[in-house]
């Protein structure tokens, strides 16, 4: 890869100088980083007019770095959604570049990780928007690589890519409460969720068998080694590497999103159904468990030695957990939310930036909230995500007109 590329070089320098400027509280360095970021944007625009440069890895890498810049050093505009919108703009640009190259471009081993990361970001934008995009289409699962060549993270992305379609279907059903066909469609959607849940469990079992030390059936990460003395189901990230920690938190985030939807669907089907489903959900369909596992992982990812990479990898799972705890009335949810806040506060350099980015991303994709308060933005987004009426505040026990317990089924 040519690091002197006219778009890639200023993108690299802007990210580095922004970090140095903030670490040393040097406004001149920070302003120079912003100018370099602007240069990278201009060069990116020029490159997009060149059919040959569009196909280069350098351009894709520049876009990835600029999205990272927005995540941690982005806009400080009064409009709370600006940073999230800017980040999504870079991801959409990367999506377009990947579309022009086509799914088979990932067969290029030299650029494989870069292209895989871009696909992951595209899938996450689809989840946040609750609508599929081109990267959630089947051809991006089957064409790029042979199945046996995919690593565990890519196989998890394949499962994650199925969620936006589920969300879109779920939302369409909630808009058709009076349609007599809604019940049968809910039942069909629940069975689709169940099949995806089965794929998730198979993925986890396969991941465990490929590790030097198999994972326990239930993984609960710990902040302190001393906590592991009496429970052999606990797992310490200190005994693993960052890649394993990242993939496990992505897995928990996927479980939380899927299991939350399954609980809502199950309650609705049971209320209006005819005994098509068992009397209760399987024990493992428990979103509070996955959200708590994410919350207990915060301190691992924000350690100083992680630099910017740890918080970046953790941003999506953290956002999922915060959304869940904001909406949940499950005992202990408020305490876990407080724990997350305290842990992030221990990271004065990146903590506020990470919180600002997650809040901005939710504001950019949720209902308009005339407030810059992170609590109000997350609260409103959580209510709409779980279809909670405004009068229910942070209570997740409602869907539409019916009182359907989200958490009471745990």
Secondary structure, DSSP 8 states (H G I E B T S, - for coil): --TT-TTHHHHHHHHHHHHHHHHTT-HHHHHHHHHHHHHHHHHHHHHTT-TTGGG-HHHHHHHHHHHHHHHHH----SSTTHHHHHHHHHHHHHHHHHHHH-GGGGG-GGGHHHHHHHHHHHHHHHHHHTS--GGGSTHHHHTSS-GGG--HHHHHHHHHTTHHHHHHHHHHHHT-TT-TTHHHHHHHHHHHHHHHHHHHHHHHHHHHHTSSS---SS-EE-S-GGGGGG-TTEE-GGGS-HHHHHHHHHHHHHHHHHHHHHHHHHHHHHHH-SS-S-SS--TT--HHHHHHHHHTTHHHHTSGGGHHHHHHHHHHHHHHHHHHHHH--STTHHHHHHHHHHHHHT-TTTHHHHHHHHHHHHHHHS---S---HHHHHHHHHHHHTT--GGGTT---EETTEE--SSTT-
